[in-house]
Amino acid sequence: MKKQFAVIFYVLLGAVILFVLFSDSLKKKNDPNTITVWHWMTDRNDAFHELANRYEQQTGIKIKIDLFAPSDTYSKKITASSQAKILPDIFGILDTKNTFSDFIKYGYVADLTAEFEKNNAQWKKSIFEKALSSNTFVEGNTYGVKPGIYGVPLDVTTILMLYNINLLKKAGYQSPPKTFQEFIEVSQALKRVGIPRMVSGWGELWMVDCFASNYAFNIMGEEKIMATYRGEVPYTDADWIKVFSIFKKLVDNNMLIEGVVSKPNKEAEQDFALGRAAFAFNGSWSVNVYHEMNPDLQYGVFLPPAINGEMPMNIWGGAGSSFVVNERSPRKTQAIAFLKWLTDKEQQEYLARETNNLPSNRKALTSIPEILEEFARGMSHATHPTIWELNEQPLVSERFGKGLQSILLGKKTPEQVAQIVQKVKVREMERAARRRQ
């Protein structure tokens, strides 16, 4: 009898504990005064916590900041949490626009268009247009998403060429090259005085693809690139051969430091920061990285040297990091209010000072360092795959990037890579056609 009583007692005790825990969890979940934010940005975590404290002091709304890093870990958590329907109030989507569209179509992301348009579009006008474009789906988009603005850019980024001022002076140059031929000449002058030339994280396919994309725009223009993605222009076209040939010229003229093909971008950043390369191809986020590695580094920014003087040189740029609001959150209104506050001038100036990232709010540019101003000027030349009419199929893009690496390694010619990429393109188009049948 005592044993039965003990069993019943512990069962009831366990039930009470579970009820208390569940009630506490439910209370937290439905607490209108606590907004949960998930992010991956280690360099901004301290700044986010400081801003969260300020917001709570001003409004009484608590902002719970949760960091999940690195970005791969974060993306996996977001995917798993969406499947379990336990996403936070505010989060980011680190993936392609196709994945972004899936989150919207499954009801995980709120349409913020009406909020951006309020008060004569005051919020919308305060943000860089090209940053908003990365979070916008236009009328007739290929993703089947209702037209609108679905994300809030926290900062903007541009990816440009960088040069070490002192190393160029040693080679007799006061300013960076403007044309590709000048780029070759400066590189040869650097070689003569024993200075390593260019570095980039081309062990990462997206970085080498980005560099190639700049020159594709400069050589043939956007419409021909989109026609290629539609399958109307082959990769064996003469203009694409010119794009592939750029990488052969880099090798033939000894313009790259050793091992560039296998370098992750973090290693490439260290090479440039420590003066082991005169040139780098990198993004505006690197300002903070270089400052931490070498505060005395003197460098400047310039557009990739053009090949075709008749066509513009477009560079990748737009929203750097963005947040979305959970459509299913019971605190959606409060979450939107926080993001409006976070992207206001004062908070954007604070983030820019603390993290050396370009602010997404136009008015906050007045307080950024000179080197960030140079990156900001690149926004007038910015484009990005997230705002293009079309993107290339993933397997074709992968083969394209690996093909460029094989040219850099001397294993393939531009013509051979063009044929390989086109073969993959034809195969993928045939597969897509079969799926539509």
Secondary structure as the mmCIF struct_conf table of DSSP 4:
data_model
#
loop_
_struct_conf.conf_type_id
_struct_conf.id
_struct_conf.beg_label_comp_id
_struct_conf.beg_label_asym_id
_struct_conf.beg_label_seq_id
_struct_conf.end_label_comp_id
_struct_conf.end_label_asym_id
_struct_conf.end_label_seq_id
HELX_RH_AL_P HELX_RH_AL_P1 LYS A 2 ASN A 30
TURN_TY1_P TURN_TY1_P1 PRO A 32 ASN A 33
STRN STRN1 THR A 34 HIS A 39
HELX_RH_3T_P HELX_RH_3T_P1 THR A 42 ARG A 44
HELX_RH_AL_P HELX_RH_AL_P2 ASN A 45 THR A 59
BEND BEND1 GLY A 60 GLY A 60
STRN STRN2 LYS A 62 LEU A 67
BEND BEND2 PRO A 70 PRO A 70
HELX_RH_AL_P HELX_RH_AL_P3 SER A 71 ALA A 84
TURN_TY1_P TURN_TY1_P2 LYS A 85 LYS A 85
BEND BEND3 ASP A 89 ASP A 89
STRN STRN3 ILE A 90 PHE A 91
BEND BEND4 ASP A 95 ASP A 95
HELX_RH_AL_P HELX_RH_AL_P4 LYS A 97 LYS A 105
TURN_TY1_P TURN_TY1_P3 TYR A 106 GLY A 107
STRN STRN4 VAL A 109 VAL A 109
HELX_RH_AL_P HELX_RH_AL_P5 THR A 113 SER A 126
STRN STRN5 ILE A 127 ILE A 127
HELX_RH_AL_P HELX_RH_AL_P6 GLU A 129 SER A 133
TURN_TY1_P TURN_TY1_P4 SER A 134 ASN A 135
STRN STRN6 THR A 136 PHE A 137
TURN_TY1_P TURN_TY1_P5 GLU A 139 GLY A 140
TURN_TY1_P TURN_TY1_P6 THR A 142 TYR A 143
HELX_LH_PP_P HELX_LH_PP_P1 VAL A 145 LYS A 146
BEND BEND5 PRO A 147 PRO A 147
STRN STRN7 GLY A 148 ILE A 149
STRN STRN8 VAL A 152 PRO A 153
BEND BEND6 LEU A 154 LEU A 154
STRN STRN9 ASP A 155 ASN A 164
HELX_RH_AL_P HELX_RH_AL_P7 ILE A 165 LYS A 170
TURN_TY1_P TURN_TY1_P7 ALA A 171 GLY A 172
BEND BEND7 GLN A 174 SER A 175
BEND BEND8 LYS A 178 LYS A 178
STRN STRN10 THR A 179 THR A 179
HELX_RH_AL_P HELX_RH_AL_P8 PHE A 180 ARG A 192
TURN_TY1_P TURN_TY1_P8 VAL A 193 GLY A 194
STRN STRN11 MET A 198 VAL A 199
TURN_TY1_P TURN_TY1_P9 TRP A 202 GLY A 203
BEND BEND9 GLU A 204 GLU A 204
HELX_RH_AL_P HELX_RH_AL_P9 LEU A 205 MET A 220
HELX_RH_AL_P HELX_RH_AL_P10 GLU A 222 ARG A 230
TURN_TY1_P TURN_TY1_P10 GLY A 231 GLY A 231
BEND BEND10 GLU A 232 VAL A 233
TURN_TY1_P TURN_TY1_P11 TYR A 235 THR A 236
BEND BEND11 ASP A 237 ASP A 237
HELX_RH_AL_P HELX_RH_AL_P11 ALA A 238 ASP A 252
TURN_TY1_P TURN_TY1_P12 ASN A 253 ASN A 254
STRN STRN12 LEU A 256 LEU A 256
TURN_TY1_P TURN_TY1_P13 GLU A 258 GLY A 259
HELX_RH_3T_P HELX_RH_3T_P2 VAL A 260 SER A 262
HELX_RH_AL_P HELX_RH_AL_P12 ASN A 265 ALA A 273
TURN_TY1_P TURN_TY1_P14 LEU A 274 GLY A 275
BEND BEND12 ARG A 276 ARG A 276
BEND BEND13 ALA A 278 ALA A 278
STRN STRN13 PHE A 279 GLY A 283
TURN_TY1_P TURN_TY1_P15 SER A 284 TRP A 285
HELX_RH_AL_P HELX_RH_AL_P13 SER A 286 MET A 293
TURN_TY1_P TURN_TY1_P16 PRO A 295 ASP A 296
STRN STRN14 TYR A 299 PHE A 302
HELX_LH_PP_P HELX_LH_PP_P2 LEU A 303 PRO A 305
STRN STRN15 ALA A 306 ALA A 306
BEND BEND14 ILE A 307 ILE A 307
TURN_TY1_P TURN_TY1_P17 GLY A 309 GLU A 310
BEND BEND15 MET A 311 MET A 311
STRN STRN16 ILE A 315 ALA A 319
BEND BEND16 GLY A 320 SER A 321
STRN STRN17 SER A 322 VAL A 325
STRN STRN18 ASN A 326 ASN A 326
TURN_TY1_P TURN_TY1_P18 GLU A 327 ARG A 328
TURN_TY1_P TURN_TY1_P19 PRO A 330 ARG A 331
HELX_RH_AL_P HELX_RH_AL_P14 LYS A 332 LEU A 342
TURN_TY1_P TURN_TY1_P20 THR A 343 THR A 343
BEND BEND17 ASP A 344 ASP A 344
HELX_RH_AL_P HELX_RH_AL_P15 LYS A 345 THR A 355
STRN STRN19 LEU A 358 PRO A 359
BEND BEND18 SER A 360 SER A 360
STRN STRN20 ASN A 361 ASN A 361
HELX_RH_3T_P HELX_RH_3T_P3 ARG A 362 SER A 367
BEND BEND19 ILE A 368 ILE A 368
HELX_RH_AL_P HELX_RH_AL_P16 GLU A 370 ARG A 377
HELX_RH_3T_P HELX_RH_3T_P4 GLY A 378 HIS A 381
STRN STRN21 ALA A 382 THR A 383
HELX_RH_3T_P HELX_RH_3T_P5 PRO A 385 ILE A 387
BEND BEND20 TRP A 388 GLU A 389
HELX_RH_AL_P HELX_RH_AL_P17 PRO A 394 LEU A 408
TURN_TY1_P TURN_TY1_P21 LEU A 409 GLY A 410
BEND BEND21 LYS A 411 LYS A 412
HELX_RH_AL_P HELX_RH_AL_P18 PRO A 414 ARG A 436
#
